[in-house]
Amino acid sequence: MTPGLPTAMDRPHFIGIGGAGMSGIAKILAQRGAAVAGSDAKDSDTADALRALGVTVHLGHAAAHLADDASCVVVSSAIRADNPELARAAELGIPVVHRSDALAALMDGLRPIAVAGTHGKTTTTSMLAVSLAELGREPSYAIGGDLDAPGSNAEHGRGEIFVAEADESDRSFHKYTPEVAIVLNVELDHHANYASMDEIYESFETFAGRIVPGGTLVVSADHEGARELTRRLAGSVRTVTYGEAADADVRVLSVVPQGLKSEVTVVLDGAELTFTVSVPGRHYAHNAVAALAAGAALGIPAAELAPALAAYTGVKRRLQLKGEAAGVQVVDSYAHHPTEMTADLEAMRAAAGDGRILVVFQPHLFSRTQELGKEMGQSLALADASVVLDIYPAREDPIPGVTSELITDAARAAGADVTAVHDQAEVPDVVAGMAKAGDLVLTMGAGDVTDLGPRILDRLTK
């Protein structure tokens, strides 16, 4: 099955084309034959991967980068209203399309699986994409992170299934009409867009209401927020629950750690099934079970999909091993919400054996730190020692009085050994002074803390 190009997207221009979500859509459009162009603030491996597909990538943002004959301009919620290319589009009368609308158009005519939840979306989407490809299903997919190489966050496949990460942060997941939707968990996050849990629930209810007639919602039976969502939906959509709860439709009987892997046993349709998940931790094992349940809802035999899930070996920034030096392993984590931080620290504790866990944590967003700084500090108490950096602002302006001290104070109050470092250039030396053979260093956060892994390894080598 090879869908054609969506209307008015044969010559799209992407503002911020190097971003995880934007680059994936640009890649799929290029693979479908569109003349794709775009701009990004800086060069990157992702930009190079797009260029290899024939995409024109401009560096920096300028009105001149937008071609007069562009069929549309694609933006994300991170693009500010004063962007010069956006202003130029208005002058030329070129339609502006939100990233979510572009992705929805790409899924039209296929069998979409949309993966939602406060945490775990990228991992679960990746697990589905990899396992379906392993089975020869040739899925299309759009993921919020790279699997094993720059530009591997998306693919135009020839099969009928499209697996997409569904972002709740700006309510853009309301644009999709999936055949199967997954809700992994429901928690308060994205405080700039949601004022309360009621707003979060309403948003997820709207998402579930978009499932096509006869479709299926796969939802956690263990997570209280997900259970509350199920109660609120009250049978309005066919629901399959999964988890360790006694009433789960797909029940997890055990998750047995095996180093950096796990052996998972579930009961599905009355049959017991055991399979391997090639990443560590209970959190990721449950993601794999959600993927298994979603595939089964599409009619893929669980006995085939379960062993194929073992083909998934991780995605960049999701407990990604960066290397080892002087007997110290360095692992990178995208975790930036307390629940994610706790899950990854528990997974690393099980994998590290007798070694210590040392964390380099960079808070992401002022609004998130303001609301969840205390909980972040409490999560860091699970490590043996932590280094906390300044807040990575991303799209936000500073909030008076909101600094990473909110986290370090809470961490110390919880009994944690924590050090504040304001200059990232000092981090490799600080970590080298702390680490010893057998330890595991975890760089953690959604910002540029990921760049520190290679520098720490280099310093340890010396």
C-alpha positions in Angstrom: 0.0 0.0 0.0 1.5 3.3 -1.0 -0.6 6.4 -0.2 -0.2 9.5 -2.3 0.9 12.9 -1.1 -1.7 14.7 1.1 -3.3 17.7 -0.6 -1.2 20.8 -0.7 1.9 19.0 0.8 3.8 18.4 -2.4 6.2 21.3 -1.7 6.2 21.8 2.1 8.5 24.1 4.1 9.2 23.1 7.7 10.2 25.7 10.3 12.4 23.8 12.8 12.9 20.8 10.5 15.6 19.3 12.7 13.3 18.6 15.6 12.3 15.0 16.4 8.7 15.3 15.4 9.2 17.7 12.4 12.1 15.8 10.9 10.1 12.5 10.9 7.2 14.0 8.9 9.6 15.7 6.5 11.3 12.3 5.9 8.1 10.5 5.2 6.9 13.2 2.8 10.3 13.1 1.0 10.0 9.4 0.7 6.6 9.8 -0.8 8.0 12.1 -3.5 7.5 15.6 -2.1 9.9 18.4 -2.7 10.7 19.2 0.9 12.5 22.2 2.3 13.0 23.7 5.7 15.1 25.5 8.2 16.6 24.9 11.6 18.6 27.0 14.1 21.7 24.8 13.8 23.1 22.0 11.8 22.8 18.4 13.0 23.2 14.8 12.0 19.4 14.8 11.5 19.7 17.6 9.0 22.4 15.7 7.1 20.1 12.6 7.1 17.4 14.7 5.5 19.7 16.2 3.0 20.7 12.6 1.9 17.0 12.2 1.0 17.1 15.3 -1.2 15.6 17.7 1.4 16.8 21.3 1.3 17.8 22.4 4.8 18.6 26.0 5.6 20.5 27.1 8.7 19.0 29.8 10.8 15.6 31.4 10.3 15.1 34.1 7.6 12.3 35.1 5.3 14.4 34.4 2.3 14.5 30.7 3.1 10.9 30.3 2.3 10.4 29.7 -1.4 7.6 31.7 -3.1 6.1 28.5 -4.5 6.0 26.5 -1.3 2.6 24.7 -1.0 2.4 25.0 2.8 4.5 25.9 5.8 4.6 23.3 8.6 5.1 24.4 12.2 5.1 23.0 15.7 3.8 24.6 18.8 7.4 25.6 19.6 7.5 28.1 16.7 7.0 31.7 17.9 4.6 34.0 16.2 7.4 36.4 15.3 9.4 33.9 13.3 10.5 35.6 10.0 9.5 32.6 7.8 6.1 32.5 9.4 5.7 36.2 8.7 6.7 35.7 5.1 4.2 32.9 4.7 1.5 35.3 5.8 2.6 37.9 3.3 2.6 35.3 0.5 -0.7 33.8 1.6 0.9 30.4 2.0 -1.2 28.0 4.2 0.3 27.3 7.6 -0.2 23.7 8.8 0.5 22.4 12.3 2.7 19.4 12.6 -0.1 17.3 14.0 -2.4 18.1 11.0 0.5 17.0 8.6 0.9 13.8 10.5 -2.8 13.1 10.5 -2.8 13.5 6.7 0.0 11.0 6.4 -2.0 8.4 8.3 -5.1 8.8 6.1 -6.1 5.6 4.4 -3.9 3.4 6.7 -4.5 1.5 9.9 -3.1 3.9 12.6 -1.9 3.0 16.1 -1.5 6.1 18.1 0.6 5.9 21.3 -0.2 8.4 24.1 0.6 8.9 27.7 2.6 11.1 30.0 5.6 8.8 29.8 6.8 6.0 27.6 5.4 7.1 24.2 8.7 7.0 22.3 9.7 3.6 23.7 6.3 1.9 23.0 6.0 3.4 19.5 9.6 2.2 18.8 8.8 -1.3 20.1 5.8 -1.5 17.8 7.7 -0.2 14.7 10.7 -2.5 15.2 8.6 -5.7 16.0 6.2 -5.1 13.1 9.1 -4.6 10.7 10.7 -7.8 12.1 7.5 -9.6 11.1 7.7 -8.2 7.6 4.7 -5.9 8.0 6.6 -2.9 6.6 4.9 -0.3 8.8 5.1 3.4 8.4 6.0 5.1 11.7 6.8 8.5 13.3 8.6 8.4 16.6 9.9 11.2 18.9 13.4 9.8 18.9 16.0 8.0 16.8 16.2 4.2 16.9 19.8 3.6 16.0 20.9 6.4 13.6 20.1 10.0 12.8 16.9 10.1 10.8 15.6 6.7 11.9 12.7 8.3 13.8 10.4 7.8 10.8 9.8 5.7 7.8 7.4 5.4 4.9 6.6 1.7 4.8 4.7 -0.2 2.2 2.4 -2.0 4.7 -1.0 -0.9 5.9 -0.1 0.0 9.5 1.1 3.4 10.6 2.5 3.7 14.2 2.6 7.2 15.6 3.6 8.8 18.8 0.6 11.0 19.9 1.7 14.1 21.8 -0.7 15.3 24.5 1.5 18.3 25.5 -0.4 20.8 23.3 -3.5 18.7 22.7 -2.3 17.9 19.1 -3.2 14.3 19.6 -6.8 15.3 19.1 -6.1 15.4 15.4 -5.7 11.7 14.9 -8.3 9.0 14.2 -6.6 5.8 15.2 -7.9 2.3 14.8 -6.0 1.4 18.0 -5.0 3.9 20.6 -2.7 3.3 23.6 -2.8 5.2 26.8 0.2 4.2 29.0 -0.4 6.6 31.9 -2.1 9.9 32.7 -0.4 12.4 35.0 -0.2 16.2 35.3 2.5 17.6 33.2 3.0 20.4 30.6 1.9 23.0 33.1 2.0 25.8 30.6 -1.0 24.2 28.8 -2.9 22.3 31.5 -4.0 23.9 34.8 -5.4 20.8 36.5 -5.9 17.0 36.3 -9.4 17.6 35.2 -8.1 19.3 32.1 -5.7 16.4 31.5 -8.5 13.9 31.8 -10.8 15.9 29.4 -8.0 16.0 26.9 -7.4 12.2 27.0 -11.1 11.6 26.8 -11.2 13.6 23.6 -8.3 11.6 22.3 -10.1 8.3 23.1 -13.2 9.6 21.5 -11.3 10.0 18.2 -10.8 6.2 17.9 -12.6 4.9 14.8 -15.9 2.9 15.3 -15.0 -0.6 16.1 -11.5 0.4 17.2 -9.8 -0.3 20.5 -8.3 1.6 23.4 -5.4 -0.2 25.1 -4.9 1.3 28.5 -2.9 0.5 31.7 -4.7 -1.3 34.5 -2.0 -0.4 37.0 -1.6 3.4 36.7 -4.2 5.2 38.8 -4.6 8.1 36.2 -5.2 5.5 33.4 -7.7 3.6 35.5 -9.5 6.9 36.2 -9.6 7.6 32.5 -11.1 4.2 31.9 -13.8 4.9 34.6 -14.6 8.2 32.9 -15.0 6.6 29.5 -17.5 4.2 31.0 -17.6 1.7 28.2 -17.9 4.3 25.4 -15.1 2.6 23.5 -13.9 -1.0 23.4 -11.1 -1.2 26.0 -8.3 -3.7 26.6 -6.4 -3.2 29.8 -3.0 -4.5 30.6 -0.8 -4.7 33.6 -0.2 -6.5 36.9 -3.6 -5.7 38.3 -5.8 -8.8 38.9 -8.5 -7.4 36.7 -6.2 -6.7 33.7 -7.3 -8.2 30.4 -3.7 -8.8 29.5 -2.2 -9.7 32.8 1.5 -9.4 33.6 2.4 -12.4 35.8 6.1 -11.6 36.2 9.0 -9.4 35.1 12.3 -11.1 35.8 15.5 -8.9 35.4 18.3 -10.5 33.4 21.1 -7.9 33.4 20.1 -5.2 30.8 17.2 -7.4 29.6 13.9 -8.7 31.2 11.9 -11.9 30.8 8.2 -11.1 30.8 5.4 -13.5 31.3 1.8 -12.5 30.5 -1.6 -14.1 30.2 -3.5 -13.1 27.0 -6.7 -14.7 25.9 -6.3 -17.3 28.5 -2.9 -18.4 27.2 0.4 -17.9 29.1 3.2 -16.3 27.0 6.8 -15.6 28.0 9.1 -13.4 25.9 12.2 -11.3 26.3 12.5 -7.5 26.4 15.9 -6.3 25.4 16.0 -3.2 27.6 16.0 -3.2 31.5 13.4 -2.3 34.0 9.7 -3.0 34.8 8.7 0.3 33.2 10.0 -0.8 29.8 8.6 -4.3 30.2 5.1 -2.8 30.6 5.6 -0.7 27.5 6.3 -4.0 25.6 3.1 -5.5 27.0 1.1 -2.5 25.8 2.7 -2.9 22.3 1.7 -6.6 22.4 -1.9 -5.8 23.3 -2.1 -3.2 20.6 -0.8 -5.6 18.0 -3.3 -8.2 19.1 -6.1 -5.7 18.8 -5.1 -5.2 15.1 -5.3 -9.0 14.6 -1.6 -9.8 14.7 -1.1 -13.1 16.5 0.5 -12.5 20.0 2.6 -15.7 19.6 4.3 -14.0 16.6 4.6 -10.5 17.9 5.9 -11.4 21.4 9.3 -12.9 20.2 9.6 -10.1 17.6 9.5 -7.5 20.4 13.0 -8.8 21.4 14.3 -7.2 18.2 13.9 -3.8 19.9 17.2 -2.9 21.6 16.5 0.7 22.5 16.1 4.2 21.2 18.5 7.0 21.5 18.4 8.7 24.9 16.2 6.0 26.5 18.7 4.3 28.7 21.2 4.3 25.9 24.7 3.0 26.7 27.1 5.6 25.5 30.3 3.7 26.4 32.6 2.5 29.2 35.9 4.0 30.4 38.1 3.1 33.5 35.5 0.5 34.5 32.7 3.1 34.5 29.6 2.8 32.3 27.9 5.9 31.0 24.2 5.7 30.1 22.0 8.5 28.7 18.4 9.0 29.8 15.7 11.3 28.5 13.8 11.2 31.8 12.7 14.7 32.9 9.5 14.0 34.9 9.7 12.5 38.4 7.9 9.3 37.4 10.3 8.7 34.5 13.3 9.6 36.7 12.2 7.1 39.3 11.6 4.3 36.7 15.0 4.8 35.0 16.8 4.9 38.3 15.1 1.7 39.5 16.0 0.0 36.2 19.6 1.0 36.5 19.8 -0.1 40.1 18.7 -3.6 39.0 21.2 -3.5 36.1 24.2 -2.1 38.0 24.6 -4.9 40.5 26.9 -3.8 43.3 28.0 -0.6 41.5 27.0 2.9 42.5 24.6 5.0 40.4 25.8 8.6 39.8 23.4 11.0 38.1 24.0 14.1 36.1 20.6 15.7 36.0 19.5 18.7 34.0 16.0 20.0 34.8 13.8 20.7 31.7 11.5 23.8 31.6 11.0 26.4 34.3 7.2 25.6 34.5 7.9 21.9 35.1 10.5 22.7 37.7 8.2 25.1 39.5 5.5 22.5 39.8 7.6 19.3 40.2 11.0 20.4 41.5 10.4 18.8 44.9 9.4 15.5 43.4 12.5 15.6 41.1 14.7 16.0 44.1 13.1 13.1 45.9 13.6 10.9 42.8 17.3 11.8 42.8 17.5 10.4 46.3 17.4 6.9 44.6 20.9 7.6 43.2 24.1 7.2 45.3 25.1 10.8 44.3 23.9 13.4 41.9 25.1 16.5 40.0 22.3 19.0 39.2 22.7 21.5 36.4 20.9 24.7 35.7 17.4 24.5 34.1 17.3 24.0 30.3 14.7 26.6 29.2 13.8 25.1 25.8 10.9 27.2 24.6 10.2 29.0 27.9 11.3 32.3 29.4 12.6 32.3 33.0 10.2 32.4 35.9 11.3 34.6 38.8 12.5 32.5 41.7 12.5 29.2 39.8 16.0 27.7 39.7 17.5 24.2 40.1 17.9 25.0 43.8 14.3 23.8 44.2 15.5 20.4 43.2 18.8 20.4 45.1 17.1 21.6 48.3 14.5 18.8 48.0 17.1 16.2 47.2 19.1 17.1 50.3 16.0 17.1 52.5 15.4 13.5 51.2 18.9 12.5 52.3 20.5 12.7 48.9 24.2 13.4 48.1 23.8 16.2 45.6 26.1 18.8 44.0 25.0 21.9 42.1 27.2 22.6 39.0 26.3 25.8 37.0 29.0 25.4 34.3 28.6 22.3 32.1 32.3 22.5 31.2 33.1 21.5 34.8 31.0 18.4 34.8 33.5 15.9 33.3 36.0 16.8 36.0 33.4 16.7 38.8 32.2 13.2 37.7 35.7 11.9 37.2 36.4 12.9 40.8 33.4 11.0 42.0 33.4 7.8 39.9 35.3 4.6 40.4 35.4 1.3 38.6 32.1 -0.5 38.8 30.0 2.7 38.9 27.3 3.7 36.4 26.9 7.3 35.4 23.5 8.3 34.2 23.2 11.6 32.2 19.5 12.5 32.6 17.2 15.1 31.2 15.5 16.3 27.9 18.0 19.1 27.2 21.6 19.2 26.0 22.8 17.2 29.0 23.1 14.3 26.5 26.2 16.0 25.0 28.0 15.4 28.3 28.2 11.6 28.0 31.1 11.5 25.4 32.9 14.2 27.3 32.7 12.3 30.6 34.0 9.2 28.9 36.9 11.1 27.4 37.8 12.6 30.8 37.5 9.1 32.5 39.9 7.7 29.9 42.5 10.3 30.9 
